[in-house]
C-alpha cells in the first residue's frame, strides 16, 4: 500500500539530507520519482542540504497542482513511482490534500520533509494538514543541540542578531533583505526559546541561567 509519510524535526536534524538519500535509494531500486522543493536556501528549483549536498528539484508554487501534474506525466507516458516533497512546511494545505489524493487514488508513495512549527512555536498550515492526513509521522533521529547542550526542539529567528517572535511566518534565513536586515535562524531548547536566550546572548551575559522566579 502506498503511503503519505511525514518526516519532521527541527532545523539541522537532517530532513533535506534524508530527502536526498530517499530519492537516491528509490532510484537505485529502479523506481522513478519526482523531487519537489520550495524556497530552498540555495535558490529556486533546488533541493539542498546544509552538509553540502544538492540536486535540481521542481519548484512548488501556489499555482502548482500535484494531482494535475502527476496525471499529466502519466498520460504522456512518463513513469512516476513516488514523490519527494522537501520544505513542505512552505506548501499550502491544498497541496497536502492533493498529495493525499495522489497516494490514495494513484497508489504512489509520497515522502514529505518539513519543520513542524515556526519560530513562534506555532504549526505551519501545511504541517497541520500533514499531521491530520499522513499515514505515518516520523521524528528524525538526528537531534540537533541547543547552545547549552540540551536537545534542541525549537527554531528561533534572529534579525540583526536579536531573537524575534513576531513577523511573517515565512522568511528564508541566512539572507540580507533589501532593507539590510540580516535574518538568520538558530535551534534552541524550549527553555532558552522561552527566555529568548540565543548563543550570542548567552555569550555576553554574566549569568545566562537566571533563577526561575522573580
Secondary structure by P-SEA (a helix, b strand, c coil): cccbbbbbbcccccaaaaaaaaaaaaaaacccbbbbbccccccccccccccbbbbbbbbbcccccaaaaaaaaaaacccccbbbbcccccccaaaaaaaaaaaaccbbbbbbbbbcccccccccaaaaaaaacccccccccccccccccccccbbbbbcccccccccccccccccccccccccbbbbbcaaaaaacccaaaaaacccccccccc
